[in-house]
Amino acid sequence: MGHYPSDYIAILKKILKESNYKRIGEILVEDGKLSLEQLRTVLQKQGETSKKFGQIVTEENIINKDDLIQALKKQQNLKNKTKKFGFVKVSNEKLNSLIDYVGELVINQSMLKQEIEKTKGNSNLLERTLSQIEMITSSIKDLVLSMGMVPVEEIFNKLRVVVRNTAQELNKAVIIEIYGAETELDRNVIETLYDPLMHIVRNAIDHGIESPEERIKAGKDKIGKIILSAEHKGSGIEITIHDDGGGIDTQKIIEKALRLNLISKDNAAALSEKDIYSLLFLPGFSTNDVATSVSGRGVGLDVVKKNLEQIHGRVEIQSEYGKYTKFIIKLPLTLAIIEGFVTLVGGNKYIFPFNAIEEILVFEKNKLQKQKDSQEAILYYKDMHIPVIFANKILKQKQKDDSDKETYLSLLFSFEDSRYCVVVDQIIGKQEVVVKNLGDVLMDYDYFSGGTIFGDGTIGFVIDLHGFIESIK
């Protein structure tokens, strides 16, 4: 094995150390703020003095401070990105923090046990110790959840390949733009998400985006475009697949549904746009008359919906015929722990998603408007007519005798641009709950997303608001 000069080895080490992110000079040249000749001059001066690069370029008015600040921010983002993918499973920093928190938890538990055994009179010390335990436990929860979160970038990058291969397969020209790839999701959600996304992307290229000739005739660019984006919305994540293709022909969907006897001529005219799009998610439904290598695989949008429901997600469609189609997937941030609002209905505890609750509402019985020969009830509140849902009827709980009561206790929800008032027997309060899978026993109940066990040993059921509201329609 040959021997290399020490200065050569030092240069190699420096290159390896600095190859992970770009230098300020490189970024300024790329952004057109600095010429290569200016860069060489500044680097030469930097070698002759102890001044930093940024100090030289600003002192000599080669660039202004704003441009330098932007370049520094860009460099920091590149550094952060490098750090983010510098580990395979868990970073040492997080792991060390977790160990520290667990150590503190054990110490505080021991302190609490000793104090309880010695005396019950020093309530201030007990309260302080309990407060510390609560804080540490909360920190552990946040840390553990963050360890289970992974960026969607990995599956987004896989979809680049899917777009390229599918476009070649169908002789179409398609590009994909990706935004929000750094958005993080629960690892369990990510594992189930790829297949639905892949099918929607392939579906967009097959059904949505036209051939180059058709696009030119329609006055469009011959190259089709798919925009894939992810962003935080409330306590969840929203993933959008947007194509600039031919859109969805609602009339074609209705005609196909009539041929398959999925709807009757009488109610076809009364279907809303949302109702029409929901037909696409029925098993075996397709608007393609000719099966291609993509559309003829025996996999429809019903599988997409089913897979998303497994991770408590839902999908919506927006489209304008001739212009675009947009699939919007809404997902919970994590499946493990949620912020819930615990209520009592009948003899059981039910947890509603806290982020969807606008307010707790107590209203008088005589304010309720009921239609004759109908179970539907309406409440007029803040210039709105709000549907009232009696939770005991949906959850099949025996209704308590409330004939002597003059008011109803309810939760006012905001869901998909609509409001609903859900009447419950009792409110216990806000609580973070660990969601457990209910298994096959209650899988037919769409209004449950899981169950939980409370500190007192009692069991509660976590409500899936989408399924809960759908069950009244």
ROBAVO-47531 format. One line per 3 residues: number of its first residue (from 1); their letters; for each residue x, y, z of C-alpha. Coordinates in pm, 1 decimal, decimal comma, padded with zeros to 6 digits. Example, Ala and Ser with C-alpha at 12.3 -4.5 7.8 and 13.67 -1.06 7.14 Angstrom:
<sites>
1) AS) 01230,0 -00450,0 00780,0 | 01367,0 -00106,0 00714,0
</sites>
This chain:
<sites>
1) MGH) 00000,0 00000,0 00000,0 | 00140,4 00340,8 -00102,6 | 00215,9 00628,9 00130,3
4) YPS) 00057,9 00970,5 00077,0 | 00192,2 01306,8 00194,0 | 00031,9 01436,7 00513,5
7) DYI) -00087,4 01757,6 00340,6 | -00263,5 01545,8 00073,3 | -00441,5 01345,5 00344,3
10) AIL) -00538,4 01670,5 00519,9 | -00691,9 01800,7 00194,6 | -00889,8 01476,9 00149,8
13) KKI) -01023,4 01502,3 00506,0 | -01124,0 01862,0 00447,0 | -01304,4 01769,6 00123,7
16) LKE) -01492,8 01487,7 00298,4 | -01587,2 01715,0 00586,8 | -01714,0 01996,6 00366,6
19) SNY) -01872,0 01792,2 00085,2 | -02200,5 01757,1 00269,8 | -02304,8 02115,0 00206,5
22) KRI) -02209,2 02405,9 -00019,1 | -01989,5 02696,9 00077,7 | -02124,8 03053,3 00086,7
25) GEI) -01924,7 03148,0 -00224,6 | -02071,6 02858,3 -00425,4 | -02426,5 02954,1 -00326,3
28) LVE) -02370,8 03322,6 -00421,1 | -02227,9 03221,1 -00761,0 | -02521,9 02983,3 -00824,3
31) DGK) -02767,5 03260,2 -00736,7 | -02592,0 03502,3 -00975,7 | -02487,9 03739,6 -00694,9
34) LSL) -02116,0 03681,2 -00745,4 | -01900,6 03611,9 -01052,6 | -01633,9 03342,1 -01058,5
37) EQL) -01364,8 03609,4 -01096,2 | -01496,7 03792,8 -00787,4 | -01505,6 03463,1 -00598,3
40) RTV) -01138,7 03392,4 -00678,1 | -01039,9 03744,5 -00567,7 | -01227,8 03716,7 -00235,9
43) LQK) -01082,5 03370,8 -00164,0 | -00734,0 03504,5 -00231,5 | -00788,8 03793,2 00012,6
46) QGE) -00934,6 03553,0 00266,3 | -00614,9 03347,9 00249,4 | -00404,3 03659,9 00308,4
49) TSK) -00608,4 03781,2 00608,2 | -00794,8 03633,0 00904,0 | -01125,7 03785,9 00788,5
52) KFG) -01424,7 03569,0 00707,8 | -01569,0 03540,8 00358,7 | -01890,6 03728,6 00445,2
55) QIV) -01696,6 04009,0 00612,2 | -01482,8 04068,1 00301,4 | -01768,0 04071,9 00044,7
58) TEE) -01978,4 04315,1 00253,3 | -01693,1 04548,1 00353,3 | -01587,8 04588,0 -00010,1
61) NII) -01953,2 04624,2 -00126,3 | -01925,5 04324,1 -00359,5 | -02269,5 04208,6 -00241,5
64) NKD) -02523,9 04360,3 -00003,3 | -02605,9 04225,1 00342,8 | -02952,6 04097,9 00240,8
67) DLI) -02802,2 03872,3 -00028,5 | -02547,5 03742,7 00222,0 | -02821,3 03666,8 00479,3
70) QAL) -03023,4 03475,3 00218,2 | -02714,5 03272,0 00121,3 | -02646,1 03192,9 00488,6
73) KKQ) -03006,6 03076,1 00535,6 | -02978,9 02856,5 00227,6 | -02654,1 02705,4 00359,5
76) QNL) -02814,6 02638,7 00699,3 | -03106,5 02460,6 00533,1 | -02860,3 02238,5 00345,2
79) KNK) -02676,5 02164,0 00671,2 | -03002,2 02075,6 00846,3 | -03100,9 01847,0 00561,8
82) TKK) -02764,1 01672,3 00583,6 | -02805,4 01627,3 00959,1 | -03159,1 01494,6 00917,7
85) FGF) -03045,8 01207,7 00696,2 | -02722,5 01146,4 00883,8 | -02869,6 00852,3 01071,7
88) VKV) -03057,0 00537,6 00985,4 | -03302,5 00484,7 01269,4 | -03259,5 00712,5 01569,8
91) SNE) -03017,6 00997,7 01632,1 | -02783,0 00973,5 01931,9 | -02912,4 01308,3 02056,1
94) KLN) -03269,6 01182,1 02081,2 | -03162,3 00851,7 02231,2 | -02951,1 01023,8 02498,5
97) SLI) -03238,5 01259,9 02579,1 | -03472,1 00963,4 02616,7 | -03231,2 00788,0 02854,0
100) DYV) -03198,0 01106,7 03061,0 | -03575,9 01148,1 03086,8 | -03622,7 00783,4 03185,4
103) GEL) -03356,8 00824,1 03453,6 | -03535,0 01128,9 03592,4 | -03865,1 00942,1 03583,1
106) VIN) -03723,2 00652,4 03788,1 | -03572,7 00892,9 04044,0 | -03897,1 01086,7 04083,2
109) QSM) -04100,7 00768,7 04113,1 | -03867,9 00652,0 04389,3 | -03897,5 00989,9 04564,1
112) LKQ) -04275,2 00979,4 04545,3 | -04288,5 00625,9 04684,5 | -04063,0 00715,6 04977,2
115) EIE) -04259,0 01029,0 05064,2 | -04590,6 00843,6 05056,6 | -04445,9 00575,2 05285,3
118) KTK) -04296,6 00827,4 05530,7 | -04572,5 01084,3 05556,6 | -04898,4 01192,3 05401,9
121) GNS) -04892,4 01536,9 05553,8 | -04643,0 01711,8 05325,8 | -04884,6 01770,9 05039,5
124) NLL) -04675,4 02047,1 04878,2 | -04383,4 01811,1 04822,2 | -04613,6 01543,3 04684,2
127) ERT) -04774,7 01790,6 04445,9 | -04436,0 01917,2 04329,4 | -04305,8 01564,3 04269,3
130) LSQ) -04621,9 01465,1 04084,9 | -04592,5 01777,6 03872,8 | -04236,6 01682,9 03779,8
133) IEM) -04345,8 01330,7 03684,3 | -04618,6 01472,4 03461,6 | -04370,1 01703,9 03289,9
136) ITS) -04114,0 01427,2 03235,7 | -04378,4 01185,3 03109,1 | -04499,6 01446,9 02862,4
139) SIK) -04142,0 01502,1 02741,3 | -04094,5 01128,1 02693,8 | -04417,3 01109,7 02496,9
142) DLV) -04312,6 01391,5 02262,5 | -03966,7 01241,6 02217,9 | -04090,9 00890,5 02146,8
145) LSM) -04347,0 01022,6 01899,1 | -04078,9 01224,0 01719,6 | -03869,7 00906,8 01687,2
148) GMV) -04158,5 00739,8 01508,5 | -04196,2 01025,0 01260,2 | -04031,4 01003,2 00917,7
151) PVE) -04037,3 01249,3 00624,4 | -04258,4 01167,0 00324,9 | -03960,1 01240,1 00098,0
154) EIF) -03872,9 00872,5 00058,1 | -04208,7 00771,6 -00089,6 | -04234,8 01098,0 -00287,5
157) NKL) -03902,4 01016,6 -00456,3 | -04026,8 00666,2 -00539,9 | -04327,2 00827,0 -00709,1
160) RVV) -04092,1 01017,9 -00940,8 | -03988,9 00681,6 -01083,6 | -04354,3 00570,6 -01104,5
163) VRN) -04441,9 00882,5 -01306,2 | -04150,9 00834,2 -01546,6 | -04217,5 00463,2 -01603,7
166) TAQ) -04596,0 00499,4 -01638,5 | -04560,5 00791,6 -01881,2 | -04321,8 00587,3 -02097,4
169) ELN) -04557,5 00290,0 -02081,6 | -04848,6 00501,0 -02209,3 | -04642,6 00712,8 -02455,3
172) KAV) -04718,8 01034,0 -02269,8 | -04495,6 01323,1 -02166,3 | -04535,5 01398,5 -01794,3
175) IIE) -04328,1 01584,8 -01535,5 | -04379,9 01583,5 -01158,3 | -04326,4 01868,9 -00913,4
178) IYG) -04289,5 01790,0 -00542,0 | -04349,5 02023,8 -00248,6 | -04336,1 01965,1 00127,3
181) AET) -04126,6 01645,5 00104,3 | -03976,6 01726,8 00445,3 | -04321,1 01692,7 00610,6
184) ELD) -04310,1 01414,2 00869,2 | -04565,2 01141,0 00932,7 | -04602,6 00844,1 01163,7
187) RNV) -04391,1 00553,6 01035,3 | -04696,7 00323,4 01044,5 | -04892,2 00567,9 00828,6
190) IET) -04605,6 00599,0 00578,2 | -04587,4 00220,5 00529,0 | -04952,4 00203,7 00422,1
193) LYD) -04953,5 00528,4 00225,5 | -04727,9 00438,3 -00068,3 | -04967,2 00199,5 -00248,8
196) PLM) -05266,5 00441,1 -00251,2 | -05044,3 00726,0 -00370,5 | -04889,9 00509,6 -00642,2
199) HIV) -05233,4 00408,6 -00771,2 | -05363,6 00767,9 -00773,3 | -05052,5 00888,2 -00961,4
202) RNA) -05082,2 00608,6 -01220,5 | -05454,2 00680,9 -01245,2 | -05378,6 01051,6 -01307,0
205) IDH) -05145,4 00968,8 -01596,7 | -05377,3 00704,5 -01744,9 | -05719,7 00866,4 -01700,7
208) GIE) -05633,3 01231,9 -01649,2 | -05341,4 01354,2 -01857,2 | -05406,6 01352,6 -02230,6
211) SPE) -05168,0 01247,6 -02507,1 | -04931,4 01520,5 -02638,0 | -05144,9 01557,3 -02953,7
214) ERI) -05467,7 01601,2 -02755,8 | -05303,9 01854,4 -02523,6 | -05179,1 02066,4 -02815,0
217) KAG) -05530,5 02063,6 -02968,4 | -05671,4 02177,9 -02631,1 | -05424,0 02468,1 -02620,1
220) KDK) -05215,3 02312,5 -02343,0 | -04844,4 02244,4 -02314,1 | -04773,4 01903,8 -02469,8
223) IGK) -04602,4 01799,1 -02146,1 | -04848,2 01713,9 -01868,9 | -04780,3 01804,9 -01509,2
226) IIL) -04849,3 01634,0 -01175,7 | -04799,9 01833,1 -00855,4 | -04748,1 01625,6 -00542,2
229) SAE) -04752,3 01818,9 -00215,7 | -04773,6 01759,8 00158,7 | -04847,3 02010,6 00433,7
232) HKG) -04968,0 02031,1 00792,3 | -05336,9 02111,7 00831,8 | -05457,5 02143,1 01191,5
235) SGI) -05353,4 01831,0 01381,1 | -05310,4 01625,0 01065,0 | -05142,0 01611,2 00725,1
238) EIT) -05291,0 01687,2 00385,7 | -05137,9 01527,4 00075,9 | -05251,4 01655,0 -00264,5
241) IHD) -05206,4 01494,9 -00607,3 | -05295,7 01755,6 -00870,1 | -05283,1 01692,3 -01245,6
244) DGG) -05350,7 01938,3 -01528,5 | -05524,8 01676,5 -01742,3 | -05872,3 01650,8 -01888,5
247) GID) -06060,0 01642,0 -01558,7 | -06351,6 01415,3 -01469,5 | -06659,3 01391,9 -01690,7
250) TQK) -06941,4 01367,1 -01435,3 | -07195,4 01280,0 -01704,9 | -06984,1 00979,5 -01809,8
253) IIE) -06976,4 00860,6 -01447,1 | -07356,9 00886,8 -01419,2 | -07407,1 00695,6 -01745,6
256) KAL) -07175,5 00416,7 -01632,2 | -07344,1 00402,3 -01288,9 | -07685,8 00373,0 -01457,1
259) RLN) -07560,7 00087,3 -01678,8 | -07431,5 -00093,9 -01369,5 | -07761,6 -00027,5 -01184,0
262) LIS) -07575,2 00153,7 -00907,2 | -07819,7 00443,5 -00922,6 | -08167,1 00495,6 -01067,6
265) KDN) -08271,7 00758,9 -01321,1 | -08493,4 00918,8 -01056,0 | -08213,4 01003,0 -00814,2
268) AAA) -07938,7 01062,9 -01075,1 | -08045,2 01424,7 -01122,7 | -08037,2 01490,1 -00747,7
271) LSE) -07675,9 01374,1 -00703,2 | -07429,9 01640,1 -00593,7 | -07080,5 01663,1 -00743,3
274) KDI) -06940,3 01500,6 -00428,5 | -07191,8 01213,6 -00458,3 | -07092,6 01157,1 -00820,6
277) YSL) -06722,0 01145,2 -00737,4 | -06792,1 00898,9 -00454,7 | -06916,0 00650,0 -00720,0
280) LFL) -06556,1 00622,5 -00843,3 | -06464,6 00451,2 -00516,1 | -06710,9 00165,5 -00566,3
283) PGF) -06554,1 -00179,7 -00634,5 | -06491,4 -00244,3 -01004,1 | -06605,7 00099,7 -01117,3
286) STN) -06406,8 00249,5 -01408,4 | -06481,3 00512,5 -01673,6 | -06223,7 00367,8 -01913,8
289) DVA) -06393,8 00174,5 -02192,2 | -06063,6 00024,9 -02309,6 | -05842,2 -00148,2 -02056,5
292) TSV) -05477,4 -00043,0 -02070,5 | -05176,9 -00202,1 -01902,9 | -05234,0 00049,1 -01622,8
295) SGR) -05611,0 00061,9 -01583,7 | -05670,5 -00307,5 -01654,3 | -05484,1 -00437,7 -01351,9
298) GVG) -05800,6 -00514,9 -01154,2 | -05719,8 -00250,5 -00892,9 | -05963,9 00036,2 -00856,1
301) LDV) -06004,1 00342,9 -00639,3 | -06199,1 00128,0 -00393,8 | -05866,6 -00025,3 -00286,5
304) VKK) -05723,8 00324,8 -00238,4 | -06014,1 00415,9 -00010,5 | -05988,7 00088,9 00182,7
307) NLE) -05612,7 00128,5 00242,7 | -05653,5 00487,4 00359,6 | -05932,2 00392,3 00598,3
310) QIH) -05690,0 00147,0 00765,0 | -05480,6 00445,3 00876,2 | -05789,8 00659,5 00956,1
313) GRV) -05743,0 00869,1 00644,1 | -05992,4 00983,5 00383,7 | -05975,0 01101,7 00026,4
316) EIQ) -06164,9 01377,6 -00154,7 | -06179,9 01466,7 -00523,9 | -06198,9 01809,7 -00685,0
319) SEY) -06210,9 01846,7 -01061,3 | -06299,5 02074,7 -01349,2 | -06367,8 01901,5 -01679,4
322) GKY) -06099,6 01977,2 -01935,2 | -05868,5 02146,6 -01685,9 | -05759,6 01947,2 -01381,7
325) TKF) -05824,3 01678,4 -01121,3 | -05712,4 01697,0 -00761,1 | -05706,6 01414,2 -00506,6
328) IIK) -05682,5 01539,5 -00147,5 | -05578,6 01285,1 00115,8 | -05630,4 01380,4 00480,2
331) LPL) -05437,9 01184,3 00740,9 | -05384,9 01196,1 01117,2 | -05034,7 01301,8 01221,6
334) TLA) -04993,4 00988,0 01431,8 | -05192,3 00675,2 01513,1 | -05041,2 00631,2 01858,7
337) IIE) -05156,3 00920,9 02077,8 | -05432,3 01173,5 02015,6 | -05583,4 01467,6 02197,3
340) GFV) -05937,4 01364,6 02271,8 | -06244,9 01493,0 02450,0 | -06387,1 01225,1 02679,1
343) TLV) -06764,8 01201,6 02706,5 | -07014,4 00966,4 02866,4 | -07298,4 00825,1 02655,3
346) GGN) -07515,3 00563,8 02821,8 | -07280,6 00362,7 03043,0 | -06968,6 00392,1 02822,8
349) KYI) -06692,7 00647,3 02761,7 | -06642,8 00781,4 02409,8 | -06353,9 01001,4 02294,9
352) FPF) -06414,7 01261,8 02022,8 | -06123,9 01434,0 01837,9 | -06047,1 01751,6 02030,9
355) NAI) -05924,0 01955,2 01731,9 | -06265,7 01934,4 01561,8 | -06461,1 02073,8 01861,3
358) EEI) -06554,4 02441,2 01833,1 | -06737,5 02474,3 02162,7 | -06939,5 02301,2 02433,0
361) LVF) -07299,7 02401,4 02388,8 | -07588,8 02377,3 02632,0 | -07921,7 02461,2 02472,0
364) EKN) -08283,9 02445,3 02577,6 | -08504,1 02165,7 02449,0 | -08758,3 02405,7 02304,5
367) KLQ) -08486,5 02549,4 02075,8 | -08475,9 02217,8 01890,6 | -08672,1 02202,4 01566,1
370) KQK) -08795,7 01856,9 01471,3 | -08969,0 01771,8 01146,6 | -09283,4 01562,0 01154,3
373) DSQ) -09235,8 01192,9 01073,7 | -08859,4 01239,9 01079,2 | -08579,5 01169,5 01323,7
376) EAI) -08381,9 01471,6 01203,2 | -08348,3 01770,4 01435,0 | -08213,8 02120,4 01365,7
379) LYY) -08075,6 02386,6 01599,3 | -08071,5 02752,0 01495,4 | -07754,5 02898,3 01646,2
382) KDM) -07542,4 03201,4 01548,5 | -07742,3 03251,9 01228,0 | -07685,2 02888,7 01125,4
385) HIP) -07912,3 02586,3 01097,5 | -07706,3 02308,2 01255,1 | -07801,9 01936,6 01236,4
388) VIF) -07834,4 01782,3 01583,1 | -07710,2 01426,1 01634,1 | -07807,5 01227,0 01941,4
391) ANK) -07496,6 01020,1 02015,8 | -07691,0 00748,0 02198,5 | -07886,0 00666,1 01879,7
394) ILK) -07572,9 00633,3 01663,1 | -07380,1 00439,7 01928,9 | -07684,1 00224,2 02011,5
397) QKQ) -07681,1 00317,1 02378,5 | -07991,1 00311,7 02592,7 | -08124,0 00665,7 02627,5
400) KDD) -08144,6 00798,7 02980,5 | -08473,9 00931,9 03104,0 | -08425,5 01305,2 03055,0
403) SDK) -08791,0 01405,6 03065,1 | -08724,3 01619,6 03371,5 | -08434,5 01802,6 03202,1
406) ETY) -08493,1 02127,3 03019,2 | -08156,2 02142,8 02841,5 | -07927,9 01929,8 02625,6
409) LSL) -07550,0 01904,8 02671,3 | -07368,6 01891,7 02338,4 | -07043,6 01934,7 02145,7
412) LFS) -07038,3 02166,1 01843,7 | -06812,5 02021,6 01572,2 | -06666,8 02173,8 01258,0
415) FED) -06617,1 01907,0 00994,0 | -06556,9 01947,5 00617,5 | -06689,9 02305,0 00607,0
418) SRY) -07007,9 02202,6 00791,9 | -07113,4 02210,7 01156,1 | -07278,6 01941,4 01363,5
421) CVV) -07414,8 01940,1 01716,2 | -07366,9 01608,8 01901,3 | -07573,9 01556,7 02217,8
424) VDQ) -07401,3 01355,1 02494,0 | -07497,9 01260,3 02851,0 | -07189,6 01392,2 03029,9
427) IIG) -06854,7 01558,4 02956,5 | -06547,3 01434,0 03141,8 | -06290,7 01659,0 02974,8
430) KQE) -05985,7 01684,7 02748,8 | -05731,5 01405,2 02771,6 | -05443,7 01256,6 02571,5
433) VVV) -05524,7 00893,9 02499,5 | -05321,1 00605,5 02360,4 | -05519,3 00454,5 02072,8
436) KNL) -05532,7 00074,6 02055,9 | -05656,2 -00138,8 01766,6 | -06001,1 -00286,0 01830,2
439) GDV) -05931,6 -00590,7 01614,5 | -06193,7 -00772,8 01409,0 | -06470,2 -00763,0 01669,6
442) LMD) -06579,7 -00406,7 01599,5 | -06441,3 -00367,0 01245,1 | -06792,2 -00328,3 01100,2
445) YDY) -06851,7 -00013,8 01305,0 | -06717,2 00267,5 01086,6 | -06757,9 00525,9 01361,4
448) FSG) -06480,6 00372,5 01577,5 | -06113,6 00436,1 01499,7 | -05983,1 00248,5 01804,1
451) GTI) -06009,5 00201,7 02176,7 | -05820,0 00307,5 02488,0 | -05774,3 00209,3 02851,3
454) FGD) -05799,4 00482,5 03115,5 | -05597,6 00507,7 03436,6 | -05886,9 00369,8 03642,5
457) GTI) -05898,3 00056,2 03425,3 | -06214,4 00149,0 03233,4 | -06230,8 00117,8 02854,4
460) GFV) -06316,7 00397,6 02611,3 | -06392,5 00403,2 02239,5 | -06227,3 00656,0 02007,5
463) IDL) -06474,5 00807,7 01761,6 | -06389,1 00844,1 01393,0 | -06577,8 01165,2 01316,6
466) HGF) -06605,6 01095,6 00941,8 | -06766,5 00755,3 00998,8 | -06982,5 00894,7 01279,2
469) IES) -07133,1 01165,8 01060,9 | -07162,2 00937,2 00756,2 | -07370,7 00695,1 00966,0
472) IK) -07653,9 00951,8 00995,0 | -07676,9 01013,1 00619,1
</sites>
